[in-house]
Amino acid sequence: MIKLIAIDMDGTLLDHNKKIPEDNIIAIRKAAEAGIKVVICTGRMQSGVIPYFEQLDFAGHDEYAILNNGCSVHHTSDWSLHSYSELLREDVALLAKASADYPGVYLTFADQINYTVLENVVPDLVAYDAGLVFTEAKPVNLGTVFDNRPIFQAMYLAEKSVLDIFQAEQAELLSKTFSTVRSQSYIFEAMPKGVTKASALAKLSADLGYSPEEVMAIGDADNDLEMLAFAGVSVAMGNATETVKSIAKYETSSCDEAGVARAIETYALKK
């Protein structure tokens, strides 16, 4: 019996127009009404999740959200922190050193409220990405980046061709100290070592008394791989990468065809 459903956002809960299909909303509400915990599990920061979560309208249910690719877990009733992992000053210094010789690679950070970039002014690409999570990026330096603590995660943003070179030359070194993932063509992320969506999901499941066999996860991208491997019921979206499809037990329809709703109906609410 499924007691918790972990749902990725972009390319999963959201269609390609960044909207939640109505069928997904209906199915998620039915799951919550059936007593199943519904956990949004995303790389987004808090500001990029709340407007969508409000559309789900859980009517008093206290759910959870795993944000920042597993760095923070929140109670959705008031968005207080349930648990979190953070980057330290020496981590930020190492991350800054890694990108120092790469013009066009911008090091950004997410805390609970702020989206910051280690630059004198906010580059257009960073401003664009901040807009996707309904906030504005702020420039910081190594002396001011920790004015707002904790810092959950870091992201390197760059045009794809530039980021390809950076990743090829720096990913192996960075992965010795951080959990890293290329989450989008223009984003390479670095979290505290050992932190992934799966690590946060495993801890939350244990806190709630659920075994992996009672967890269902739905995702589409490589930052969902560990989460899908953890869950007893793993579902790849129809638009998922081939790597995701290869490890998931099941496949649903695409994000533009309310694949989340079909998965919930088939694997969580089935009699």
Secondary structure, DSSP 8 states (H G I E B T S, - for coil): ---EEEE-TBTTTB-TTS---HHHHHHHHHHHHTT-EEEEE-SS-GGGTHHHHHHH--TT---EEEEGGGTEEEETTT--EEEE----HHHHHHHHHHHTT-TT-EEEEE-SS-EEESSSS--HHHHHHHHHTT--EEE--TTTGGGS----EEEEE--HHHHHHHHHHHHHHHTTTEEEEEEETTEEEEEETT-SHHHHHHHHHHHHT--GGGEEEEE-SGGGHHHHHHSSEEEE-TT--HHHHHH-SEE---GGGTHHHHHIIIIIS--
